[in-house]
Amino acid sequence: MVKEESDRLSVLRRELRQQLGAERYELWVGPQTELEICGDSLRVSCGSPAVAHWLRRNLQATLSQCAESTLGFSPTIQFCSLEPPTRRERAPKRDAAHGDAGGHRQLCFEELNHDGDMLAAGDGLPSTAASVAEASSPRMSRRPAEDAAQAPRWNFAEFVVGDGNRLAAQAALQAAQQPGRFSPLLLYGPSGCGKSHLLQAICQCARTGPSRPRVMQLTCEQFTTQFLEALERRAGPSLRQKFRYLDVLAVDDVPFLVGKRATLEELLYTIDALSARGAQVVLTSNRPVAELHALSVELASRISSGLAIAIEPPDYATRLGIVRAAAARMKIELQAGVAELVAQQVLGSGRMLMGALNRLVAAEMAAQAPITFAAAERIMAEFCRQHSPQVRLADIQRAVCEEFGVESAALKSQRKTRALTELRMLAMWLARKYTRATFSEIGDFFGRRSHSTVVAAQRKCDKLISRRSGIAVGDEQCEVEQALRRIEAKLRKA
């Protein structure tokens, strides 16, 4: 019976992860929240009254929907706290009913009412810091099977280091091990390059320090929500005490504060207060410091006094490491050459690589047989087309010519200078990635070339990417992958 209940809850957790998305699930539910079926009720036990209050207000509808679809009935959702209530919350009502039954230690449960105040949660974890803070808390009673299956993986050990993120990874590790050394620390780069991963890794690592520092991680959206609710409840002093006596404050997505002057000022005062105490502030942004001047000159000035580090999109070696690490974590055995194929074809972010890997897993489950290299090639070609804008052969030709200053007639001509030959190779490789054109159609478009010429161009380009080789284009020398990214940027603007 216990195993049956555990299996049903595992299915429910998978459905919640799918509905909320992996990041939001890990932030608000994850292993730090305990689920339990009690008759016709579903009990959701959280690390603090504040977290339970937030979940009830924001995720109750989703929980009800997922529970009904996976458990086969519509349960009553009960939100409980595993932490003793504070003076502003109700006294415990169910201690006797939830004593030391079943050999478990006695916990103090608090079933929250609709008037719970998340800002007055005393030393309990604030609602927006629920990401991983309770994952290591001794107060939490969790099932070992769920811990093993759902432990947060955003830590330094799981972060794949490459040339484009090495400095950022080192700075993040220093910020975690020696809070205040580089403060404020800004990690900036495009979406999917690993900023949030490092932010959570800093918090996880800092919490394991010998001094047991006070750590909080949240997004700027969550900071804004808490600030506005504090204003509404006239709980400004409580909010400031919660934020300004931390040892590490990690705030994700700074550009969210565009146009939110009052919230931005509150964040600036918080940064000043923490800096004065020698605490660590870590921020992330998809914009460099120069572009943050448009958001706030004061914020850009404070960041300039600390450390700002760019994280570049992953190169081939880093992408290959991400694919292999993800496959090992998911216990997937990829056939020879498949990991290299994914890293070559998917030039996007780490999220895109995970999506590509999930696509291969889904295909393998449907076929009930290991995916061969030939099948993986077809699947990756389809995946890249699905996740890219509609592109025609003429669009690729125009992007190549505009980016590298050559005439379209020259690109299609029979001239075999090195510069033109390598540009044709790039154009053919992109045509295979972004269009449904056959080898013969691509060859005809680019100067009536043969089927075998296009095949050879694709293979050569794949080899150059894996070796991180360069090509000569006009008077400049650049890596093949860099040249492809420049052309793809033109295609996105088309």
C-alpha positions in Angstrom: 0.0 0.0 0.0 2.9 2.3 0.9 4.6 1.5 -2.4 1.4 2.2 -4.3 1.0 5.6 -2.7 4.6 6.4 -3.4 4.2 5.5 -7.1 1.0 7.6 -7.3 2.8 10.6 -5.8 5.8 10.1 -8.2 3.4 10.3 -11.1 1.8 13.4 -9.6 5.3 15.0 -9.2 6.1 14.3 -12.9 2.8 15.9 -13.9 3.5 19.0 -11.8 7.0 19.3 -13.3 5.5 19.1 -16.8 2.8 21.7 -16.0 5.0 24.2 -14.1 8.2 23.7 -16.1 11.4 22.2 -14.6 12.7 25.5 -13.2 9.5 26.6 -11.6 8.9 23.2 -10.2 12.3 23.0 -8.5 11.9 26.5 -7.2 8.5 26.1 -5.5 7.9 22.3 -5.1 10.9 20.1 -5.6 12.3 17.8 -2.9 11.8 20.5 -0.2 8.0 20.0 -0.3 6.5 16.8 1.0 3.3 15.4 -0.6 1.1 12.9 1.2 -2.3 11.3 0.4 -4.6 11.3 3.5 -7.9 9.7 2.5 -9.6 12.1 0.1 -7.1 14.9 0.9 -3.7 15.8 -0.5 -1.4 17.3 2.2 1.3 19.6 1.0 3.9 20.1 3.7 6.4 23.0 3.3 9.5 24.2 5.1 7.8 27.3 6.5 4.4 29.0 6.9 5.5 31.6 4.3 6.2 29.0 1.6 2.9 27.2 2.4 1.0 30.4 2.1 2.6 31.3 -1.2 1.9 27.8 -2.6 -1.8 28.0 -1.5 -2.3 31.4 -3.2 -0.4 30.7 -6.4 -0.4 27.0 -7.2 -3.5 25.5 -5.6 -5.4 25.4 -8.9 -2.5 23.7 -10.7 -2.1 21.2 -7.8 -5.8 20.4 -7.9 -5.8 19.9 -11.7 -2.7 17.7 -11.7 -4.0 15.7 -8.7 -7.3 15.0 -10.3 -5.7 13.8 -13.6 -3.1 11.6 -11.9 -4.8 10.3 -8.8 -8.2 9.7 -10.3 -10.2 11.8 -7.9 -10.4 15.5 -6.8 -8.7 15.8 -3.4 -9.0 18.5 -0.9 -5.7 20.3 -0.8 -4.2 21.0 2.7 -1.2 23.2 3.0 0.9 22.6 6.1 4.1 23.9 7.6 6.8 21.7 9.1 8.1 24.7 11.0 6.6 26.0 14.3 4.2 28.9 13.7 5.2 32.4 14.5 3.4 34.7 16.9 1.3 36.2 14.1 -0.1 32.9 12.9 -2.6 30.5 14.4 -1.7 28.1 17.1 -1.3 24.5 15.9 -4.6 22.7 15.5 -3.6 19.2 14.5 -0.7 18.2 16.6 -2.5 15.3 18.2 -3.7 14.0 14.9 -0.2 14.1 13.4 2.0 12.8 16.3 4.6 10.2 16.2 2.6 7.8 14.1 4.3 5.2 11.9 7.7 5.6 13.6 8.3 9.2 12.3 9.5 11.9 14.6 6.8 14.3 15.8 6.4 17.4 13.6 4.6 20.6 14.3 2.0 21.1 11.5 0.2 24.3 10.8 -2.7 24.4 8.4 -2.6 27.9 7.1 -5.7 30.0 6.8 -6.4 32.5 4.0 -5.1 35.4 6.0 -1.5 34.1 6.5 1.2 36.8 6.3 4.3 35.6 4.4 6.2 38.7 5.3 5.8 38.1 9.0 7.3 34.6 8.9 10.0 35.4 11.4 13.2 33.5 10.7 11.3 31.1 8.4 12.4 31.0 4.8 10.8 33.8 2.8 8.4 32.6 0.1 10.7 33.6 -2.8 13.7 31.8 -1.4 12.2 28.4 -1.5 14.4 27.2 -4.4 16.8 25.0 -2.6 17.1 26.4 0.9 15.1 23.7 2.6 16.8 20.9 0.5 19.4 20.4 3.2 17.3 21.5 6.2 17.2 19.0 9.2 13.6 20.0 9.8 12.4 18.4 6.6 11.1 14.8 6.6 11.5 13.5 3.1 11.3 10.2 1.4 14.7 8.8 0.3 13.4 7.7 -3.0 12.1 11.1 -3.8 15.4 12.7 -2.7 17.4 10.5 -5.0 15.1 11.1 -8.0 14.5 14.9 -7.5 17.6 16.3 -5.8 18.6 19.7 -7.3 21.2 19.3 -9.9 22.1 23.0 -10.3 25.4 22.9 -8.4 29.1 23.4 -9.2 29.7 19.7 -9.8 27.1 19.6 -12.5 28.2 22.8 -14.2 30.1 22.1 -17.4 33.1 24.5 -17.6 34.4 25.7 -21.0 36.3 28.6 -22.5 33.2 30.8 -22.6 32.2 30.4 -18.9 35.5 29.5 -17.1 36.0 32.9 -15.5 32.4 33.2 -14.4 32.5 29.8 -12.8 35.7 30.6 -10.9 34.2 34.0 -9.7 31.0 32.3 -8.7 32.9 29.7 -6.6 34.9 32.4 -4.9 31.6 34.3 -4.1 30.2 31.1 -2.5 33.3 30.2 -0.5 34.3 33.7 0.5 31.1 35.9 0.5 31.8 39.5 0.1 35.1 39.2 -1.8 33.5 40.2 -5.1 30.4 42.1 -4.3 28.2 42.9 -6.1 28.9 40.2 -8.7 27.1 40.4 -12.0 26.9 37.4 -14.3 25.5 38.4 -17.7 24.9 36.7 -21.0 22.2 35.4 -23.3 19.4 33.1 -22.2 20.4 29.5 -21.6 24.2 30.1 -21.0 24.2 29.0 -17.4 23.5 32.2 -15.3 20.7 30.7 -13.2 22.7 27.5 -12.8 25.6 29.4 -11.3 23.3 31.5 -9.1 21.8 28.5 -7.5 25.2 26.8 -7.2 26.5 29.8 -5.3 23.6 29.5 -2.8 23.9 25.7 -2.4 27.7 25.9 -1.8 27.4 28.9 0.5 24.8 27.1 2.7 27.3 24.3 3.3 29.9 26.7 4.7 31.1 26.2 8.3 29.5 29.5 9.4 26.1 28.5 8.2 25.4 31.8 6.5 22.0 33.3 5.9 21.3 32.8 2.1 18.4 33.8 -0.1 17.9 33.3 -3.8 15.0 34.9 -5.8 14.2 36.6 -9.1 13.5 40.2 -9.5 9.9 39.4 -10.2 9.7 37.8 -6.8 11.5 40.7 -5.1 9.0 43.0 -6.7 6.1 41.0 -5.5 7.4 40.9 -1.9 8.1 44.6 -2.0 4.6 45.5 -3.2 2.9 43.2 -0.7 5.0 44.8 2.1 3.8 48.2 1.0 0.2 47.0 0.9 0.5 45.5 4.4 2.7 48.3 5.8 5.3 45.7 6.6 8.3 47.6 5.2 10.5 47.2 8.3 9.9 43.4 8.3 10.9 43.2 4.6 14.0 45.2 5.1 15.1 43.1 8.1 14.6 40.0 6.1 16.8 41.1 3.2 19.4 43.4 4.8 20.7 40.9 7.4 21.6 38.2 4.9 25.1 36.9 4.2 24.4 36.1 0.6 21.6 37.6 -1.6 21.3 36.2 -5.2 18.9 38.0 -7.5 18.1 36.7 -11.0 17.0 38.7 -14.1 17.8 42.4 -13.2 16.3 43.8 -16.4 12.9 42.9 -15.1 13.1 46.1 -13.1 12.8 48.3 -16.1 10.2 51.0 -15.3 9.8 49.9 -11.6 11.5 52.8 -10.0 10.4 52.2 -6.4 11.3 48.6 -6.5 14.7 49.4 -8.0 15.4 51.9 -5.3 14.6 49.4 -2.6 17.0 46.9 -4.2 19.7 49.6 -4.4 19.3 50.4 -0.7 19.5 46.6 0.0 22.7 46.3 -1.9 24.2 49.2 -0.1 23.2 47.8 3.3 24.6 44.4 2.5 27.8 45.8 1.0 28.4 47.9 4.2 28.2 44.6 6.2 30.6 42.8 3.8 27.9 40.5 2.6 27.7 39.0 -0.9 25.3 40.2 -3.6 25.0 38.2 -6.9 23.0 39.5 -9.8 22.3 38.1 -13.3 21.3 39.9 -16.4 21.0 39.3 -20.2 22.6 42.7 -20.7 26.1 44.0 -20.1 26.8 46.8 -17.6 26.9 49.4 -20.4 23.3 48.6 -21.3 22.2 48.6 -17.7 22.8 52.4 -17.6 19.5 52.7 -19.4 17.8 50.8 -16.5 19.6 52.7 -13.7 22.8 54.7 -13.6 23.0 54.1 -9.9 22.7 50.3 -10.3 25.3 50.3 -13.1 27.6 52.3 -10.8 27.3 49.9 -7.9 28.0 46.9 -10.2 31.1 48.7 -11.6 32.5 48.8 -8.0 32.2 45.0 -7.9 32.8 42.5 -10.6 30.9 41.9 -13.9 31.6 38.8 -16.0 30.2 37.8 -19.3 29.1 34.2 -20.0 29.3 33.3 -23.7 27.1 30.8 -25.5 28.6 27.3 -25.2 31.1 26.4 -27.8 31.3 22.9 -29.3 33.5 21.4 -26.5 31.2 22.8 -23.8 28.0 21.6 -25.7 29.5 18.1 -26.0 30.2 18.1 -22.3 26.7 19.3 -21.5 25.2 16.5 -23.7 27.4 13.8 -22.1 26.7 15.0 -18.6 23.0 15.2 -19.2 22.9 11.7 -20.7 24.8 10.3 -17.8 22.5 12.0 -15.3 19.4 10.7 -17.2 21.0 7.3 -17.5 20.8 7.3 -21.3 23.2 5.3 -23.4 23.9 7.2 -26.6 25.4 5.3 -29.5 28.7 6.2 -31.0 28.7 9.6 -32.6 25.3 10.7 -31.4 26.5 13.0 -28.6 28.9 14.7 -31.1 26.1 15.0 -33.6 23.8 16.8 -31.1 26.7 19.2 -30.1 27.4 20.0 -33.8 23.9 20.5 -34.9 22.4 22.4 -31.9 24.3 25.7 -31.7 21.9 27.2 -29.2 21.7 27.3 -25.4 22.0 24.6 -22.8 18.2 24.4 -22.7 18.1 23.7 -26.5 20.6 20.9 -25.9 18.4 19.4 -23.2 15.4 19.7 -25.5 17.3 17.9 -28.3 18.3 15.1 -25.9 14.7 14.7 -24.7 13.6 14.5 -28.3 16.0 11.5 -28.9 14.8 9.9 -25.7 11.2 10.2 -26.8 12.0 8.7 -30.2 13.8 5.8 -28.5 10.8 5.1 -26.3 8.4 5.2 -29.2 10.6 2.9 -31.3 11.4 0.6 -28.3 14.9 0.3 -29.7 18.2 2.3 -29.4 18.4 5.2 -31.8 21.0 4.7 -34.5 23.2 7.4 -35.8 21.3 7.7 -39.1 18.0 8.0 -37.2 19.6 10.6 -34.9 20.6 12.7 -37.9 17.0 12.8 -39.1 15.6 13.6 -35.7 18.2 16.4 -35.1 17.5 17.9 -38.5 13.7 18.0 -37.7 14.4 19.3 -34.2 16.5 22.2 -35.6 13.8 23.1 -38.1 11.1 23.0 -35.5 13.0 25.4 -33.2 14.2 27.8 -35.8 12.3 30.4 -37.9 11.1 29.4 -41.3 14.1 29.8 -43.6 14.4 29.5 -47.4 17.5 28.8 -49.4 17.3 32.4 -50.7 17.3 33.7 -47.1 20.5 31.7 -46.3 22.1 33.0 -49.5 21.2 36.6 -48.7 22.5 36.3 -45.1 25.8 34.8 -46.1 26.3 37.5 -48.8 25.4 40.4 -46.5 27.5 39.2 -43.5 30.6 38.6 -45.5 30.2 41.1 -48.4 30.1 38.8 -51.4 27.8 38.9 -54.4 25.2 36.3 -54.8 26.4 35.6 -58.3 29.9 34.9 -57.0 28.5 32.5 -54.4 26.7 30.5 -57.1 29.5 30.7 -59.6 31.9 28.0 -60.6 34.9 29.9 -59.1 36.8 27.8 -56.5 38.8 30.3 -54.5 39.2 29.3 -50.9 37.0 32.1 -49.6 34.1 31.4 -51.9 34.4 27.6 -51.4 34.2 27.9 -47.6 31.3 30.3 -47.7 29.4 27.8 -50.0 30.2 25.1 -47.5 28.7 27.2 -44.6 25.6 28.0 -46.7 25.0 24.3 -47.6 25.4 23.3 -44.0 22.9 25.9 -42.9 20.5 24.8 -45.7 20.6 21.2 -44.3 19.9 22.5 -40.8 17.1 25.0 -41.5 15.3 23.8 -44.6 13.7 20.6 -45.9 15.5 20.8 -49.2 17.2 17.7 -50.4 20.9 17.4 -51.1 20.1 17.7 -54.8 17.9 20.8 -54.4 20.6 22.5 -52.3 23.3 21.6 -54.9 21.1 23.0 -57.8 20.5 26.2 -55.9 24.1 26.9 -55.1 25.4 26.7 -58.7 24.2 23.4 -60.0 26.5 21.4 -57.9 26.1 17.6 -57.3 24.5 15.7 -54.5 27.9 14.4 -53.3 29.3 18.0 -53.1 26.6 19.0 -50.6 27.2 15.8 -48.6 31.0 16.5 -48.5 30.3 20.1 -47.5 28.2 19.0 -44.6 30.7 16.5 -43.3 33.6 18.9 -43.7 31.7 21.6 -41.7 30.9 19.1 -38.9 34.5 18.2 -38.7 35.7 21.8 -38.6 33.2 22.5 -35.8 34.3 19.6 -33.7 38.0 20.6 -34.2 37.2 24.3 -33.6 39.0 25.1 -36.8 39.1 28.5 -38.5 38.3 29.7 -42.0 39.5 32.6 -44.0 36.7 34.9 -45.2 38.1 37.9 -47.2 40.7 39.5 -45.0 39.5 38.1 -41.7 40.1 34.7 -40.0 37.4 33.3 -37.7 36.3 30.0 -36.3 33.7 28.1 -38.3 31.2 28.1 -35.4 31.6 31.9 -35.0 30.9 32.4 -38.7 27.8 30.2 -38.5 26.5 32.2 -35.5 27.0 35.5 -37.4 25.0 34.1 -40.3 22.3 32.8 -38.0 22.0 36.2 -36.3 21.2 37.6 -39.8 18.6 35.0 -40.4 16.9 35.8 -37.1 16.6 39.4 -38.1 15.3 38.6 -41.6 
